[in-house]
Structures are given as C-alpha cells and as structure tokens.
Amino acid sequence: MDNFLKTVEEINGILNGFIWGPYMLVFFLLVGSMFTIRTGFFQITQFKSWMEVTILSVFKDRKVRRTDDKHSISQFQSLCTALAATIGTGNIAGVATAIALGGPGAVFWMWLSAFVGMMTNYAENTLGIKYRYRNERGDWIGGAMIYIERGLHCKWLAVIFSIFCFLASFGIGNMTQANSIASGLKDSFGVPTWVTAVVIMFFVALVIVGGIKRIASVTEKIVPFMAIFYIVGGLVVIIANIGAVPAAFAMIFREAFNFQAAGSGVLGYGIAVAMKRGISRGVFSNEAGLGSSVMVHSASDVEEPVVQGMWGVFEVFADTIVVCTITCLTILTSGVYDLEGYLNAIAAGGENAVVSGTTLTASAFATVIPHGDKLVAIAIMMFAFSTILGWSYYGERAVEYLFGIKGILPYKVFFVIVIFFGCTGSLALVWDIADTLNGFMSVPNLIAVTLLSGEVVEMTKTYLKKKQFS
C-alpha cells in the first residue's frame, strides 16, 4: 500500500509540475492578456460601466437582487454563489503561503494574474450565457462544457472537462475544505473532528437538497457577511500599522523583480519563484481560466451576455484585488513576516521549514486584535463552508452533463458522505491531487475560450455600440 501511495504521489507530482508549471502559467497570462488587448483594456476603460452594472446596481435595482423566474437566480445571487466557491482558504492560507514560499514579490504577480484574469473570466461568462440552454425541468444549463460542445462542436473535450470538474468537486471543493474547518475548530476550540463532520454534513445536505435556488439564497446571505467580517478585521490591522504600508508596497515591487534566488549568492526568492507562487495562487484563488464559476453565472436571469461577463470581472476584482490584498498587507505590515528569516529557513531546510500560511495570517491578526488567531479560524471556517456549497453545484452540473439528471441525487448523497472523510482523515496527498485536478480543468477551457475569442470580442463591440447610442 505504501508503494502504491508513493507511486501515486510521484505521478501526481509530475502532473502538478506541468499544470502549475511555467508553460501553463504563461498560457493563463497570455489568454487573459489577449482578451485585455482585443477588448481595448476593458477592465480599465470600462471600469465605471462594470462597477455600475454590477455591485453599484445592487443598491439601485431590485431586479438585480431578486428574480421572479423560479428556474433562475438573480445576478447578485450568481455573483455570491460564484464568490462562495472562490473566496476560500486560498484567500487566507494560500496568499500567506505564496508570500512565505515565493516572497513578497509573489503578490505583484498575483495582482497581474488577477488583472488579466478579469478578462478571462469575462470571456467565460459571456460565452456561458450565449450558449446556455434550459433542460427538461426548465433550469438554465451552462458552463465550459456547454460552450465547448455547442461552440467548438467538440464533445469529447467537453467530456474531459466535466470529468475533471466532477473529480475536483470532491477534492478542492469538498474534502480539503471540510478538513480546514475541522482542523480549525479542533485547534482553536477543541471540537472533535467527528462532531464537526456530522454538523457540516447536516447543514450541507440541508442546503444542496434544495438545488441552486437554495444554494444561492444561502450564499447571498453568507458571502457579503463573511467578506466584510474578514476585510474589516484586516483593515484594523493595516490601519494600526499604517506607517508600514509604503514599505510593504516597496518590498512587493522590489522582490517581484529580484533575479537572485535563495542560496545562490545574495539571498532572494528569485523572479521565477515569485512568478510561479504568485500566478498559481492568484489563479487558485479566483479560478479565472478554470471554467468553474461560469456554471453558476449561467443560471442567472440576465439576458445580455456581456452584462454577466462584467459580473465575472467584478468577481475576480473582489476575490483577488480586494480580499487577497487585505491578507498580504496584513502580513507585511504587522511585523510577523521576516524576509531574511524565511529565506534562511528555506535555504537550510526546504519548504517544510516554513510556517503554514494559516499560522502566518493568524499571527498577523493577533498582533493587533485580541484573539485574532481565533478570528482567522472563524473566517476560514466560513469561507470553507461556502466553498463546499458552491462546488457542490459545479459538481452537480458536471454530473448532469455526463450522466443526465438521474445522476444528480446519487452525486449529492456521495458528496455529503465524503465530507466525513475530509474532516477526519489525513489529507496531505488529497490536497496535492485536488490541486492538480483543479488545474487540469483549465486545459480544455482555455483552449475553448481562445478559439471562441472572436465571438467574445464581437459581442463586446456590439454591446458598447448599443450603449453608445442608447
């Protein structure tokens, strides 16, 4: 058994090295850059427009918050459900780990991946609305597999995407998140892992049995609260150390272009390491390019594809530019991060010598906020629970595509059962495999959005012309 697990670990290491390696990370950036250039830097030139159409419209237009279509969810609900899946442990532990292992310069590359990733997510969601359809129950069905099949007419590639999504839903969308919750409650409050498992199983089952309408109803209440809860806590730490903010930004930009790696003369993380950690954590956090969130965006009652695309732009902005930046500034301004100390630890003992991302973030909060470590534990639990809900829907869509409606109920039952093993088991290998499966969703999706890019550009031009003369 040990030999088998070792073989699996070695194979996964090779696959993971490819999917999160330099060639694929460059592919992520190139696709996002292509859409950025071909749409005239839409995320900048149309900033006012997409802010007005998305988050600002929530306070002005009831139709954005609510829908009368019993088979759809509102635009705001689609955003919250998408953010429920993307705002997770990656925003807290993932960002901190990127800084610990890639240096402060990783943050710059994380920002860059988010900047171009806004337009990748825009393209995904625009195509998602264009090619979606209603199933026999009247529900909207959309996603990367749909525009791969109907846009590219390449069903076998759509099947591959769906298989990766189905498998990833149990790993990155279930077991790893459940494990984060159980570990957090055990370490901070002494709650037995099996008790956490039973409670999570009950509440997840209660929500997902009601389908996307109930998931969206829950996430629209949880996501704004948990985001504000974490952002306010982070801002308290940053404001308390406001004098250190300029130095933090200087460190980010300096280390982003440091060509000297640790152990090769002058200590430094090296630009290659910073790029890899920053871009991969950015993609892991906001999922732009993976084709995941488009499944829930396609369930929106919106009629104009470009409008839903703009919700995709805001999704990446909120997840990475806002929440992840709060995390990194909290760490860099609080004094818990010692650049030279981390470099020496890596040079002497490798990555395992570095403190975990969760511990680093918790320590940063605790420098200013009493019991700040417990606040971080609570935030991780909230983020992880919402991620489980969001990914349950992604897996459901993949199952329906592969096996039809008859496969949905067995999937939901198994999804709930797997939570128990996530809470109570040791998941080092599962984390690694989940990371690989998550990344492999991007291959068929990035191929599709690239080949269908002309349609996205054309829809964008048509929309802007209409807006200009309206």
N, C-alpha and C positions, 0 to 999 in steps of 0.2 A: 504493500500500500504506500509506503514511504517513497519507494522508487517511482511509483505511478504519479504521486503528487509532485515529486521533483521534476519528472518529465513534463507534466502539465505546466509547472511553473516556468520551466525553460522555454517551452513553446510559446507561452503567453508573453514571456519577456521579449522574445524575438518579434512577435506581432505588435506588442505595445511599443517597442522601439521604432517600428515602422510607422504606425498610425499617429504617434505623437512625436515622431522624429522630424528632422529639419525639412525634408521634402514635402511632407503633408502640411506642416505648419506654414510653409511658404505658399502652398496651394490655398490654404484658408485665407491668407493675406491677399493673394493675387485675385481670388474670386471677389472678395469684398472691395478691393481696390478697383477692379473692373467696373463693378456696379456704381461705385462712387464717382468715377471719371465719366462713365457713359450717361449718368443722370445729372451731370453738372454739379457734383458735390451736394447732392440733395439734402443730406443731413445738416449741412451748414446753410446753404442758400434758402432752403425751405424750413429753417428752424422754427420761425414764427408760425408757419402753417401747420406743421405737425404737432406743435405744442397746443395750438388752438383746437385742432381736430381731436386730439387725444385727451390728455389729463385735464386741460382747462375746460373742455366741453363737459366733463363730468359734473361740474358745478353749475352749468348753464342749461343743459338739455337733458330732460328726464329720459328721453328715448335712448340716450347713450348708456344710462344706468339700468334701465328696465326694458323688457321686451314683452309684447303681447303674443308672440309666436311660441306656442307650447313645445315646439320642436327645435327651438333655437335658444341661445343665450345672448345676453346683451354684449355690446362692445366692451364695456368696462369689466363685465364678468369674464370675458375671454382673456383680457389682459391679466386679471387677478389669478385666473387658473394657470395661465402660462407662467406668470411670476411665481406662483406656488411651486411649480416644478423647477424653476431656475434659481430662485433665491433660496439657497440651501446651505449645507455645510461648506460648500465651496466658497461662499462669500465670507466666511469666518475662518475656518481652519485652512481652506485651500489658499486663500490670499496670504495668510500668515506663513504657510509652508513655502509658497513661492518666494517670499522675502527671505526666509531662513535659508533656503537651498539655492536661490538664484540671486540673492542680494536685492537691495532697494531698487536697482535698475530694472528688475523684473516688472515693477509697477508700470514703468513707461511703456514697455512692450505689451502689457496687459491693456493699457489705455489705447494703444494703437490698434490692437486686435479688436477692441470694442468699437473704435471709431469706424473702421471699415466693416466690422461685423454688423453694425446697424443696417447697412445696405444689403448685406447677405440675408439678414432676417426680413428686411423689407421685401426682397425678391421672393423669398419663400412664401410669405404670407399673401403677397399679391397673386402668385401662381396658385396658391391654395384656394383662394376664393374663386378664381377664374375656372378651375377645373373640378370644383366640388359638385356633389350631386346628392339627392335625397334617396335614402334606402327605403325598403318596403315599409318601414314604420314611420317614414316621413322625416327622419332625422338627417341633418346635414352630415355628409361624409366627405372628408378631405384630408389631405396630408401629402407628404412627399411621395408616397407610393401611388397616390392618385394622379398627380401630375407627371410622374414618371411613366405610368401606364397610358394615360389619356393624352399627354402632351408629347412624350417621346415615342409612344407606342412600343414600349419595351417592358413587357410584363415580367420577364424573368428578373430584371433589375429591381423592379418594384417588389417582387417576392423576396429578394435578398435583403432589401432594406427592411421589410416587415419582419423577417426572421431576426435580424439584429436588434430591432426595436423590441420585439417580444422578449428576447433573452435579456436585454438591458433593463427592462422594466422590473425584473426580479432582482437584479444586482444593484445598479446605481439608483434605481427608483424604489427599492424596497429594503433588501437585507442590510445594505450599508447604512441607510438612513435610520432604520429601526435599531441597528447596533449603536449608532451615535446617540440616540435617545436613551437607550438602556444604560449605556456606559455613563452618560452624563448624570442620570438620576442616581445611579449606584455610587459614583464618585462624590457627587455633591450632597446627596440627601440619604444615601444608604438604602435606597429602594432595591429589593431583589430583582434580578433581570427577568425572572419568570412572571413576576407581578406586572412589570412594565409591559411584557409581551401580551399578556391577556387583555390589559386595558387598551393597548393600541389596536389589537385585533378587533376588539368590540367596536371601538369608535370608527375605525376604517371601514369595517363591514357595514356599519350603520349609514355611513355616507355614500359609499360606492354602490350600494344596492339601489340607490335612487337615480343612478346614471349621471349624465353630465349636468342636468339641471340642479341636482342636489349638490354635486361637487362644486359647481360654480357658485351656488348660494352660500356654501360654507367658506370657500376661498375668498369671496368678495368681502367677507367679514374678518377673516383671519389675516390676510395678506397686508392690507393697509395698517392694521394694528401692529403686527409684528415688525413691519418695516420701520414705522415711526418709533416704536419701542427701542429698536436697536440703533437707529440713526440718532435719536436724542441722547442715548447713553454714550455713543461715540463722540458726539459733538461736545458733551460735557467734558470728556477727557481732553479733546483737542483744544477747546477754549481755555481750559485750565493750564494748558501748555502752549498757548498761542504764540509765545515768543520763539518756540522751536519750529514753527511751521515753515518759515523761509529756509531754514537749514535742512528740513526734511525734503522739500522740493529740490533743493540744490543737490542733495545726496542721490535722489532718484535719477535726475538727469545726468549727473556725473557718472554714476555706476552703470547707467544704461549703455554707455559707450566706452566702458572700460575693456580694453582688449587684452589685459593681462589676467590670466586665470590663476586661481589659488594654487600655490605650490610650485609656481614656475618663475620664481624670482621675486617680484614685487607682489604682495598679496592683493588679490582682487578676484571677483567672481568670474570675470570674463564676459564679453558681449554675447558669445554663443550660449552660455549657460543662462544668462539673464533673459535672452530672447526665448529660449525653449521654455523656461519656467513661466515667464510672463504670458506668452501667447497661449500655451497649453492651459494654464489656469484661467485665462480670460475666456477661452472657448468653453472650457469645462463649466465655468460659472454661468455664462449667458446662453450657451448652446447654439449660438449663431453658426449655421452651417451644418448642424446635425439633422435638421429637418424635423425636430421633435415638436416644438411649440406650434407649428403650423397646423397640427391636428386639432388643437383646441381653438385656435383662431378661426379655423374654417367652420366652426359651429356657431359663429357669430351671426346675428341677424342683419349685418351690414350688406349693402347692395353694391357699393363701389369697391373693387379690389384694391385700389391704391389707398383708400382710407384705412383698410385693415392692414395694409403694408406699413402705414405710418404708425399704427399701434405697435407693430414689430420693432420699428425704430425706437420708440419710447421704451419698449421692454428692455432692450439692450442698454439704453441710456440709464434707466433706473437701476438695473441689476449691477452693472459694472462701473459706469462712470460715477454713480452716486454711492451705492452700498459698499462696493469693494474699495472705493477710495476712502470712505469713512474708516474701514478696517485698517488700511495701510497707514493712514495718517495717525490713527490712534496708537498704533505700534511704534511708529517712527518718532512721534513727539513725546511719548510717555517716558522714554529712557530705558525701557526694558530690552530694547534691541541694541546689542553691542556688535558693531560691524566686524571689528578685528577679532573679537571673541568667537564669533560664528565661523569666520574664515579659518582660524586656528583649529577649531573643533573639527571642521570638515577635512582640513589637511591632515589632521592627526588620526581621526577615527572614522572618516567617511560620513555619509548622510545619517547613519543611525546614531551618530553622536550629537545630533542637533535635536533640541527640544521640539515637541509636537506643535503644530500650528494652533491647535485649540488652547494649549497651555500658554503659548506666547500671547495670543489675543486676550485670554482671561487675565493674565498678569498685567497687561496694559490697562485694562478696565479697572483692576483692583488698585492701581496706583492713585486713583482719584475717587472712585466710587466705593463706599463701604460694601463689602461682599460683592464686588464687581465680578469676581470669578463665577459666582452663582448666577448673576445676571446673564453672563455669556452662556452658561449652561442652559438657562431657560430659553434664550434666543435660539440656540442650536436645536433644542427640542421642538420649538415652534416651527422653525424653518424646515427641519427634517420631516415633521409630520405633514406639513403642507406639500412637501416634495413627494411623499408617498401618495397623496391624493392625486396630484397632477399626473404622476407617472402611471397610476392605475388606469387612467383614461387613455394614455398613449398606448399602453399595452393592449387595452381593450380594442382600440382601433386597428392595431396590427393583427390581433386575433380574428376580428371580423373580416379583415381583408383576406387572411389566409384560410380561414375555416368557415366563414359565414356567421350569421347571428347565433347559430346553435352552439358556437364555441365560447360565447361571452360568459355565460353562467359558470361553467367549469373553470374558466380562467379566473373569475372573481373569487371563487372558493379557494382555489390553489394560491392565489395572490395573498389572501388573508392568512392562510396556513403558513406560508413561507416567512411571514413576519416573526413568528415564534422562533424559528431557527436563526433569524437575523439578530434577534435580541439576546439569545442565549449562547450562540456559538462564537468561535474564534474565526474572524473573517479576513485575516491578512491576505490570503490568496484570493478570496472573493472580491475584495477591494480592487486588486490588480486586474482580475478578469473583467470586472464590471467596467473599469476604466477603459479597457481595450474594446469591449463590445460597444460602449458608448461612442468611442472614436470611430469605429468601423461603420456606424450609421452614416457618417459624413461622406463616405466614398461615393455611393450611388446618388446621394442627394446633391453633392457639389457638381458631379457630372451633369445631372439633370438641370440644375439652375444655370449652369454655364451654357449648355446647349439651347436652353429656352430663354436666354438673356435678352434676345431681340424682342420677344413678346413683352417682357417687363419694361424695357426702355420705351417701347411703343405705347403701352398703357400709361406710362408716366407722362409722356409728351401729350397724349390726348387729354389726360386729366388736367394738366397745367394749362392747356389751351382753353378748355371749358371754364376753368376757374378765372382765367384772364378776361374772358368776355362775358362772365356772368354778373 
